Amino acid sequence: MVQCDELNQSQIGTVICVPLTSNLKWADAPGNMMLTARMTGLAKDSVANVSLITAIDKQQLLKPAGKLTQRPLDMLLAGIDVVLGR
């Protein structure tokens, strides 16, 4: 999820997500971000594919798989800005 905590805790039934892929060739696409397993706590390296940002139903979420610290999160948000043309 990349939305703010206020929305996460609200009654809104969806969350905004950036899908991840383990296909590392997508790391070079504009805005995308390489996420190492060490950085995220995931089982393997992944790429955040910001061009596929989407909203999903909260009920589809089971449990957090990993988490970014502030600096990588800021870099991810900057990648979203690239896709949005900001």
C-alpha positions, -999 to 999 in steps of 0.1 A, spaced: 0 0 0 12 35 -7 -16 55 7 -15 75 40 -24 59 73 -56 80 76 -70 64 45 -58 29 56 -77 33 89 -108 49 73 -140 32 62 -130 35 25 -130 -1 13 -100 1 -11 -63 7 -8 -38 21 -34 -10 -3 -42 20 -5 -64 24 -41 -76 57 -59 -73 73 -83 -97 102 -106 -93 111 -101 -130 140 -78 -124 142 -67 -161 115 -41 -152 138 -22 -129 150 0 -157 115 12 -168 107 48 -160 98 54 -124 102 17 -114 123 9 -84 145 -21 -75 137 -34 -41 162 -58 -25 150 -85 -2 172 -69 25 154 -36 20 119 -50 22 120 -82 42 106 -101 13 120 -135 3 136 -122 -29 145 -91 -48 116 -74 -65 107 -44 -87 80 -19 -78 61 -14 -111 47 21 -106 31 22 -140 6 -5 -127 -5 14 -96 -40 2 -87 -67 3 -61 -77 -31 -46 -104 -41 -21 -90 -42 15 -106 -76 20 -81 -90 -6 -52 -82 18 -41 -109 41 -10 -97 60 19 -74 53 47 -91 33 73 -64 39 78 -28 46 99 1 34 117 26 56 112 63 48 140 68 23 131 40 0 94 50 4 103 85 -7 121 71 -37 91 50 -46 68 80 -43 92 99 -66 88 70 -91 50 75 -90 55 112 -97 74 102 -128 45 81 -141 20 109 -132 42 135 -150 48 156 -119 
